[in-house]
Amino acid sequence: MSTLNTLTIAQARDALRKGDVTSTQLTEACLSAIEGAGALNAFVHQTPDLAMARAKAADDRLKAGDAPAMCGIPVGIKDLFCTEGVPSQAASRILQGFKPEYESTVSAQLRDAGAVMLGKLNMDEFAMGSSNETSCYGDVVNPWKVDERQLTPGGSSGGSAAAVAADLCLGATGTDTGGSIRQPAAFTGTVGIKPTYGRCSRWGIVAFASSLDQAGPMTKSVRDAAIMLGAMCGHDPKDSTSADLAVPDFEAALTGDIRGKKIGLPREYRMDGMPAEIEKLWADGADMLRDAGAEIVDISLPHTKYALPAYYVIAPAEASSNLARYDGVRYGHRAKLAAGDGITEMYEKTRAEGFGPEVQRRVMIGTYVLSAGFYDAYYNRARKVRALIKRDFDTVFAQGIDAILTPATPTAAFPLGAMAHADPVEMYLNDVFTVTVNLAGLPGIALPTGLDGKGLPLGLQLIGQPWGEADLLNTAHVLEKAAGYVSKPARWW
């Protein structure tokens, strides 16, 4: 029973339905694994009593024959999702002590489908970061290790990625604003999908950049991603950007047949100085899809080079607006005031104490680009660039391209602290292959397809047409099978 936590969601679902295992046993195995993995710092709020209660309820549903695909499956929830009665801090001091009286739509849908919440997962503060080093709970550590230096699991969903890679849970929720699901997935040898903007409700998810944020699953396989995504999706009238569209059976779409599909390789993603092993990984991925019957086509996305600067204007601008609500008045942290301090001093001291340096940096950038005299020069210009980037994708899809294959990250996972004193732009470059997908509102999936020379996982990204998650998952399923990636981190924690 001690190895039940190593099962995939699909394997556990089938075992649960056959009666070979119970949700209680699965949950106990995961809780035991979490207890032994404190060195990873992946879980920040464990909910063992709640987990066992939900596991027992899931077992009752399974006995009664009422068993949705996620029923009885133990999962972790990123700290960005509000969970009723459970601390939900977005890894920030400013939300210390905040226990929502409501449940986010996505986590509620998983709960209603019978999934078992094990607890809340670490992340970069307010989802701002690419290395999980900005959390008030401390750094998350990648379970992959090649020497004595600890590695980043990526960010901002680093806790989710590390927990799945280390078999602490069978799946986890993540959010993706500029690559925060796909980059950590690539760094940890897991699968992460960001669905089309509007496919998953944003209600109850602490907002970073509202026009970019999207929830998605992080799992051990593409099939698991299809199963979990199906439970997370659906129209939500509480979210005005939620799409009123039927949710396909994503797992049924995994036919393994991509004959005749056109896969685009964007020439602009061939960056100067790209490591040879990333180039080879990309070329090998294209060969695998070609061998499966797809047609590989060179394409152009000419405005790609402007994506990163446009993203780092738009995202901070939206963040500065969204984070204005954290003022110490209604909930969360409030600074101690000196005699004579007024409301202005309370705001200033609370936000200075509550927000970490990276969040402060982005709020200040966002406030600057929205200020009088700079709004048109920066924010409006970035919005126009965003429209051009979306038009690039629309053009290639209109030409018959079914999916686009790119690297997921420019490197493998790097050591924690390696960029602590670097120019922040160096850290932002980790998102160079992923931000275009958020700016265009498209679905994108990252999956592991190989190892670098040091034995660390490397991932490829597939970008799909709007609302084309079913086809995208099927293409990823084919690539996953062809790559034959089965590597797991050697346990050291």
Salt bridges, closest charged atoms under 4 A:
ASP14 OD1 - ARG13 NE 3.10
ASP66 OD2 - ARG61 NE 3.00
ASP79 OD1 - LYS120 NZ 3.57
ASP112 OD1 - ARG111 NE 3.05
ASP167 OD1 - LYS220 NZ 2.76
ASP167 OD1 - LYS488 NZ 3.14
ASP176 OD1 - ARG182 NH2 2.87
ASP236 OD1 - LYS238 NZ 3.55
ASP239 OD1 - ARG202 NH2 3.63
ASP244 OD1 - HIS235 ND1 3.85
GLU251 OE1 - ARG13 NH1 2.67
GLU251 OE2 - ARG223 NH1 3.08
ASP257 OD2 - ARG259 NH2 2.92
ASP284 OD2 - LYS280 NZ 2.74
ASP287 OD1 - ARG290 NH1 2.69
ASP327 OD2 - ARG330 NH2 3.23
ASP341 OD2 - LYS349 NZ 2.61
GLU353 OE1 - HIS333 NE2 2.78
GLU358 OE1 - ARG361 NH1 2.22
GLU358 OE2 - ARG362 NE 2.69
ASP392 OD2 - HIS303 ND1 3.07
ASP394 OD2 - LYS390 NZ 3.13
GLU469 OE1 - ARG199 NH2 2.95
GLU480 OE1 - HIS477 ND1 3.92
